[in-house]
Amino acid sequence: MAQLEDQVPFVVRLDSEDRQALFRCGSPLGFPARHVLLREHEPSTHVLVILSGWAKVTSAAHNGYEALLALRGPGDVVGEQAMLSGRPRGATVTALERIEALAVPADRFDALLDERPGITRKLLALTADRTRDSDRRRVQFASLTVQERLALLLLELIRTHGQESEDGVRLRAGLTQSDLAGSVGASREAVARLLKQLRERGVVQTGRRGLVVVRPDVLRRMARSGNA
């Protein structure tokens, strides 16, 4: 899959002076794995700039279904949309591993945007890129089967979060089957059945240490044709 604009971290987009100004406004915080950094529907009091580690962004429906919206990692900013809109947070951000971050209070972040229009422009560009790529994925997924969506997702994850191992490419993101289901718009049971089929065919391995992709070539054929 092509590199998507929304995967360019916010901090990387800033010039050196703007980056330093942003860092001066924040206070360092650490979060353990599985800790909730920001919670959906809560008021916005600060934004977080992730320095190390990865987090998942999710949103829950009234029936309990949880959609995986994005993964955010080093250099990404989270919580900025609620702060800009003045509305409660629209998603929950949960640490997938140990997270080191900078917390910037809302009033200081707001003042920073007023003082440094370059940061404001980059933040608006980031928001536009995230919206465009989210729309692109939505259109793409609408024409695909769940099997094709899962194959595309796994291919994207091994590119962005893959680590070579003796057996294949291990996904470092620590996502559960429910997370995968929430990303492809399917039930956990449907994803579990597909992973079982892939495991029986030797395409993937699953276990307590996570998911390993053994045959990415098969996933690429599945993503193109819907079967392999």
Residue pairs with C-beta under 8 A, 6 or more apart in sequence:
1 152
1 155
1 156
1 159
4 129
4 133
4 136
5 129
5 132
5 133
6 70
6 126
6 129
6 130
6 132
6 133
6 134
7 160
8 126
8 129
9 73
9 74
9 75
9 76
10 49
10 75
10 76
10 77
10 122
10 123
10 126
11 19
11 22
11 49
11 75
11 76
11 77
12 75
13 122
13 125
13 126
14 22
14 118
14 119
14 122
15 118
18 116
18 118
18 119
18 122
21 112
21 115
21 116
21 119
22 49
22 102
22 104
22 112
22 119
23 49
23 102
25 104
25 105
25 108
25 109
25 112
26 49
26 102
26 103
26 104
27 102
27 103
27 104
28 51
28 100
28 101
28 102
28 103
29 48
29 100
29 101
29 102
29 103
30 98
30 99
30 100
30 101
31 37
31 53
31 95
31 98
31 99
31 101
32 95
32 98
33 95
33 96
33 97
33 98
33 174
34 94
34 95
34 96
35 94
35 95
35 99
36 92
36 93
36 94
36 95
37 48
37 55
37 78
37 93
37 94
37 95
37 99
37 101
38 48
38 78
38 79
38 89
38 91
38 92
38 93
39 89
39 92
40 58
40 59
40 60
40 88
40 89
40 90
40 91
40 92
41 88
41 89
42 88
42 89
43 88
43 89
44 79
44 82
44 83
44 86
44 87
44 88
44 89
44 106
45 105
45 106
46 79
46 83
46 103
46 104
46 105
46 106
46 109
47 77
47 78
47 79
47 80
47 83
47 103
47 104
47 106
47 109
48 77
48 78
48 79
48 93
48 101
48 102
48 103
48 104
49 75
49 76
49 77
49 101
49 102
49 104
50 72
50 73
50 74
50 75
50 76
50 77
50 78
50 99
50 100
50 101
51 74
51 100
51 101
51 102
52 74
52 98
52 99
52 100
53 73
53 74
53 95
53 96
53 97
53 98
53 99
53 100
54 71
54 72
54 73
54 95
54 96
54 97
54 99
54 161
54 172
54 173
54 174
55 71
55 72
55 73
55 78
55 93
55 94
55 95
55 96
55 99
56 68
56 70
56 71
56 72
56 93
56 94
56 96
56 173
56 175
56 179
57 68
57 69
57 70
57 71
57 72
57 78
57 91
57 92
57 93
58 66
58 67
58 68
58 69
58 91
58 92
58 94
58 179
58 182
59 66
59 67
59 69
59 90
59 91
59 92
60 66
60 67
60 92
61 67
65 182
66 178
66 182
67 182
67 183
67 185
68 175
68 179
68 180
68 182
68 183
69 91
69 134
70 130
71 96
71 160
71 161
71 173
72 78
72 93
77 123
77 126
78 93
79 89
79 93
80 109
80 123
80 127
81 90
81 127
82 88
82 89
82 90
83 106
83 109
83 110
84 123
84 127
96 173
96 174
96 175
97 174
104 112
112 119
113 119
113 120
113 123
140 152
141 149
141 184
141 185
144 152
144 226
145 226
146 184
146 185
146 186
146 190
146 191
146 194
147 194
147 222
147 226
147 227
148 222
148 223
148 226
149 184
149 185
149 186
150 180
150 184
150 186
150 191
150 194
150 195
151 219
151 220
151 222
151 223
152 223
153 180
153 183
153 184
154 171
154 204
154 211
154 213
154 216
154 219
155 216
155 219
155 220
155 223
157 171
157 173
157 175
158 169
158 171
158 213
158 216
161 171
161 172
161 173
162 169
162 170
162 171
162 172
162 213
163 169
163 170
163 171
163 172
164 170
165 212
167 205
167 212
167 214
168 204
168 205
168 212
168 213
168 214
168 215
168 216
169 212
169 213
169 216
170 209
170 210
170 211
170 212
171 210
171 211
171 212
171 213
172 210
174 210
175 183
175 211
177 188
177 191
177 192
177 195
178 188
180 191
180 195
181 187
181 188
181 190
181 191
184 191
195 204
195 206
195 211
198 204
198 218
199 205
199 206
201 215
201 218
202 214
202 215
203 213
203 214
203 215
203 218
203 219
204 211
204 212
204 213
204 214
204 215
205 211
205 212
205 214
206 212
213 219
218 228
219 228
221 228
222 228
